[in-house]
């Protein structure tokens, strides 16, 4: 139980007027504050560097109902009860530091919301610690970038369920809308909101890598210019591949610098990352889920970072050189249609793997996730927003307990229709030396997933041979056996476990 806050100074004895407080006035924080103001909510803004508060009030927030605070104490004093304080600060220790600063000025039932990209285990820990003190805690993934924060993001809140009735009017008002519904709903318990945001970001990694591989194929294999590539992206964006990432890619590849040259060609081919894709891959490994496409997308960024090493390898290692000694000689128009189909099929695999991971995490953590609701949360405002997510929502509407998106009749028919194109693209890219890690790993997953009999029997026999790890018989699953394969080993078996 929290103690009663100390007697407040004079500024605190005025009537509390703010509906919510927000800490962190970088661009995302400022834009979200302005968005809340636009929807009729009074926001109290605070930043560790208090001069930013004054600058914000004098410029972007001038003429609004937004109020400022120059201390944590003043911020809490200006909030209506139950107090609602949202953090938009760097993940990790800064979140814990601000929570510690808030605690002396909060009372039982007050709510702290972390709107940053925190790692979900931290959110689980913080939820439990603060609930033990009588407070409510919410980890809310926010997606959409600066523009989304200003005009309608996707918000994925999870944590203390009792907090949701107090946050719902604000969050659903400022969130993006898709099919007339807010792209925000309660996700589930403890760290589920940040987990769903993490998987969102992992899928974002996969989507971006797939689009980049399509760009590379068109440029290196087909010899297309940027305007031609942009025209293809524009055409695809009018069909099944309609998405925010496809739309912005068209703009990027055709954008010219002040000198009239395409800007994208001047950008060094090394990609950065902030960690959420890596976290998704690590969680998939921890849970034993084959989220291969996201993993390959993360590794593709790691490989891109080896710029100098790749330069040396290019001069030393043999292989076909696209457009030089390895040229595409087929029908370009037909191949572009194949490429469109291949991207659609691989995108489906990416989302299927993402929802497989959500399913297993929910089982592990005891979360109650609404998969159809998550699809709607992702359909507008966020970076992976696309027409495709409406089809995912329909799939879960048809069967809320759907084991895998690939089992839905609509998606199964899509893969039946597109897989010949997909195979041709991966085969042709491989023959001509164009790396397509995401397209090919998605296809390998699909073929592995639809194969009733895999060579893991041999793998398990190998493990038993060198490490006495035991095996099961086909007709007696659940009963483990060890064989002395050489006659020189013993009868003692090692313990077995799933990893």
N, C-alpha and C positions, 0 to 999 in steps of 0.2 A: 504494500500500500504506500502511495506517495504521501509525503508530508505536506502540510499546508504551505503554499508559497509564502515567502517573507512579505512583510508590509511593503506595499509598492510606493515608489516615489510619486510626486505630484502628477506627472504625465500619465501614470498608470491609473489614476483614480477617475479619469474621464470614462464615459461609457464606451465599452468595446463596440467597434463599428464594422470591423472587417470580417467577411465570411470565411476567408482562408488566408494564410500567410505563405509566402514563397521565399525561400532562401536560395540565392544564386542567380545573379543578374548577368550571366553571359547571354548570348543571342537567344538560345533556346528558352532560358528563363524569362527574359524580357518579353519574348513573343507570346509565351503562354500566359503571362500576366495580362498582356493587352487583349488576348483572346477572351480570358475570363471577364475582363472589364466590359468588352463588347457585348457579352451575354448577361450583363446586369449584376455581376457579382463584385463586391468590394474586396479588393486584394491589398494586403499589406506586404510591401516588398522590402527585403533586407539583403544586404551583401556584406561579406566580411570586410571588404574595402568600402567603407561607408560613403566615400566620395562618389562611388558609382550610383548609390541610391539618389543622391542629390542631382547628379547628371541626368539620370533616368527621369526623375520627376520634372526636371526643367525642360526636357526635350521630348522624348518619345511619349511619355505619359502626361504631358502638359494638357490641361483641360479635361482630364478624365477624373474618375472617382478613386483612382489608385492613391493609396497613402504609403508613406515610407516609415521605416524604423532605423534607428542608429545603434541599436543594441538588441540582443536576443530578448532581454527583459522587456524592452519597449514593444517588440514584435508581439510577444505573448500577451501583453496587457491590452493590445488593440484588437484581439481576436474574440469573436463571439464563442460561447461555450456550446457544445464541446469544441475546444480549440482544434483547428486543423492546420497543420504546418507541413508544407511540401518542400522537400529538398531536391534541388537540381544542381548537384555538385559532383565532383569527381568521385568515382566509385572507390571503395576501399576505406582506408583510415579516415579520410575527411568526413564520411558519413557517420562513423562512430564518434568522431570528435564533435560534430554538431549535435548529435543525439545527447551526448554528455552535457553540452552547454544548455540544451533545452530542458533537461529533466528538472532542475530546481524551480522552473516557472510553469510546470504543467501539473494538472490534477487528474484524478482518476477519470477515465473515459475519454480523455483527450487523444487526439490522433496524430501520428507522424506518418508521412507518406514519403517514400524514397522513389523519385521519378527518374533516377539515373540508371545506368546499365550495370547495376550491382550483380555480382555472382550469386546465384540462387542459394548456395549454402549459407552465405552471410545473411541473406534475408530470412532464412529459416531460423538461424540463431537469434537474430535481432527480434523477430516476432515473439519467440518464446521468452526471451529476456524481458521485453517490455510488457508483455501480457502478465508476467509474474509481478510486475510493479503496478499493475492496474491500468496500464495504457494500452491503446490499440495501435497496431502497426500494419502498414500496407506497403508492399513492394509493387510499384506500378510501372511496368514497361511502357515507354512512350516512343512511338515511331512516327516518322514523317519528316524529320529534319526541321530546318528553320521555318520553311513555309507551312509545314503541317502544324507546328506548334502555334503559328500565328492564326491560321484559318481553319484548322480542324485536323488533329492528329488521330492516330489509332492509340488507344490507351488500354492496357492489359493489367488491371489491378487484382492482386491476391494477397492474402494475409489474414488479419483478424476479421471474420465475417461481420461482427457487430459494427464495424466501421462503414460498411457499404451503404446503408441507408442515409448516412450523413454526407457521403461523397457522391452518391449517384446523381443528384440533381446537377452538381457542378460538372462532373466529368462527362456525363452524357450530353450536356448542353454544349460543351466546347469541342467534343469529339467530332470527327468527320462523320458523314452519313452515307450509308450504302443501302440501296433498295428501301429507302425511307427509315432505316434503322440506324441508331448510333453505333459507331465502330468502337464501342466500349461496353463491356458487361463484366460482371463479377466472374473471375476465373476460378478461384478456389482457395484452398488453405495455404498457410505459411508462405513458402517461396514460389508458389505456382505461377504467380504473375510474372516474376522475373524469369522463371524457367521458360514460359511460353514466349516471352520476348527474346530470350536466348535462341530458342529454336527458330523463331522468325528470322533472326539475324543469320543463323546458319543457312536457312533456305535462301536468304538474300545472297549469301556467298555463292551458293550453287547456281542461282539464276544469273548472277553477273558473270560467272565463269562460263556458263553455257553460251551466253550472248557473245562473250569475247571469243570463244572458239568458233562461233558462226562467222564473226568478223574476220578472224584469221583465215578461215577456209576461203571466204570470198576474196580476200586480199591476196593471199599467197598462192592458193590453188587455182582460183578462177581468174586472177589478174584483174579484178574489178577496181575501179576508182572509187573515191569516197562518195561522190554524188550518186553513183550507181548503188553502192552499199546502202546509203541513206534511203534511196528509193525502195530497196528491198525491205528494210526495216519498217518503213512507212506502210508498205503493203501488208506485211505480216501483222503490224499493229492494228490493222483493220479487221483481222480475223481471230483465230483461236489464240494467238499469242498476244492479244491486246493486254498491255500492262504499262505501268509507269516506267519501269526500267527499259522496256523496248522504246517507249516514246522519247525518253531523254537520250538514249543511245543514238537515235536518228538525228537529234539536234547536235550531239557531240561530234559525230563523224563528219558532218557537213559544215561545222563552224569554222570560219576563217579568221585568222589573226589580222592585225592591222596591216601586215605586209601582203595580204591576199592569199597566204598559204594556209593549209589546213592545220589548225592548232594541235589536233590529236597526234599528228605525225611528229611534233616537236617534243612530245612528252616522253620522258624516259620510261622504258618498259620494266619498271620495278614497282610492285604493288605493296602498299602498307596494310596493316590490320590492327584492330584494337583489342582483339581477344575473344569476342563472343563466338566467332566461328570455331576457334580452337576449343573453347569451353564446350560447344555442342559436340564436337568430335570426341573429346575426352569423356563426356557424359555417356555418349553412345558406346564407347569401349567399356566403361564401367558397368553399363547395363547389359552388355552383350548384344547390342542392336547393330545390324550391318548398315549404318548410315554412310554408305560408301561415297556417294556423290559429294556430300558436304565435306567429307574428309579429303577427297581429291581436290576440291576447290581451295581448301586451306593450304594443302601441300603445293598447289599451283602457285599460290602467292609466295610461299617459301622459296620455290624454285626460281621465281622471277627475281627474287632478291639477290640471287647469285649472279649478278650481271657480269662482272669481270670474269668469273669462272666460266660462265656460258660462252663468253667471247673466245676464251682459249679453247674450249671444247669444240666450238664451231669450226675452228681452223684445223683441229687435229682428228676429229672423229668422223668416220665414213658414214654415208647415208644419203638418201635422195634429197636433193635441194629443190623445194617447190618453186616452180616457175623458171628454173634454170635447166637442170637435166631431168626433172620430173614434172611433166606438164599434164594438166587435165585435157583430155581429147574428146570427151563425150559431149552430149547435148547440155549446154549450160542452163537453159531454161528448165529442163526436166530435173537437173541436179539441184537447182535452187528450190524447186518444189520439194524434193527429197530432204533438203536441209531444213526447210520449214517444218516438215513432218517430224524430222529427227529431234529438233529442238522442243517440239510439243511433247513428244513421247518421253524424252529425258526429263523435262520439267515435271511431268506427271510422276515419274519415279522419285524425284527430289521431294515432292510433297508427300507422297506415300511413305517414304522413309521418315520424314519429319513427324508425321502422325503416328507411325510405329513407335518412335522415340517418346512422344508424348504419352502414348498408351502405357508403355513400360514404366516411365517415370511416375505416372499417376498410381500405378499398381505398387511400385516400390515405396512411395511417400504417403500413400493413403489419400491422395487428392481425388476430387470428384470433378473431372473436367468435362465441359460441354464442347465437344469437338465441332459441332455445327456452329455454335456461337463463336468459337475461335476463328472459324473461316470467315464469318461476317466481320469480326474485329479486324481481320487482315484485308478485307475487300476494299476498304477506303482509308485514305489518310496515310497509310504506312508505305514503306518503300517497296514492298512486294505486292502492292495492290494490283489486282488484275481481274479480268472477266472470269478467268479460270476458277477463282475462289467461289464464285456463285455455283459452279458445278459441284464443288466439294461440299458446299452447304446442302445442296439437294441430295447428294449421296448420303449424308448423315441424317437428313430428314427421312429418307426412304428407310434407313436402318440405323437407328442411334447406336446400336451395338456392333456396327460394321467392324469386322476384324482388321481389314486392310482395304484401302481405297482401290487396290487392284481387283478386289472381289466385287466391286460395284459394276453392274452391267454396262453402264455408260463408259466408264474408264476402261473396262476390259475390251469393249468394242473399239475404243480409240486406239489402244495398243495393237489390236489385231489389224486395224486399218493402216497404221503408220509404221509398223516394225520393219517392213521390207525396205522402206526409205531409210530408216534409221540404220539398218545393217549396211546398206550401200554406202552411206555417208562415212560411217566408221571405217569400213573396209577401204574405201578410196583414199581417205585421209591417211590411213596407215601405210598404204602402198606408196603414197607421194611424200611421206615424211612429215606430215603436219600433226603436231601433238594435239590430241583431243581427250585429255584425261577424264573430264566430266562426262562427255558423251559416251565414251567407251566403258567407263566404270558403271554408269547407269545401265548400259546394255548387259554387261556381265552380271550385275545384280539381278536384272530381269530374268536372264537365262538360268541363273542359279536358283532363283526363287520358284521358277516354274518347273524345276527338275526334281522329280520324286526320289531319284537315287543319285547321290553325289559320292565322289571318291573318298569321303571322310572315313570309310571303313578301313582303307589302307593307312590313312593318317593315324587312326587310333591304334592300329596294329603296330605301326612304327613306334608310337609312344610307349606301348606295352613292351616292345622288344628292347628298347634302350633304357626305359625308366620304370618298367613294371607298373604302368599307370592304369592297367586293366581295360577291359572292353565289355560291351554288352552283345549278346547274341540277337540276331534279327527276330527270332521267335520267342525271346525272353527278355524284353526291355526291362530295365530296373534291377537286373541281377548282374553283378560285375564279376568278371573272371580274369585270371592271369595265366599266361602260358609261358613255360620255360622253353623259349624258341630255339636255343642253341644246345640245350642239354647241359650247359655249364652254369646256368643261372639257378637261383633258388626258387622257392615257392612263395616267398613273402612278397606281397604286392604293396605298391605305394598307395597312399590315399588319393582319391579322385575328387575333382571339384570343377565347377563351371567357371570360366573366366571370359 
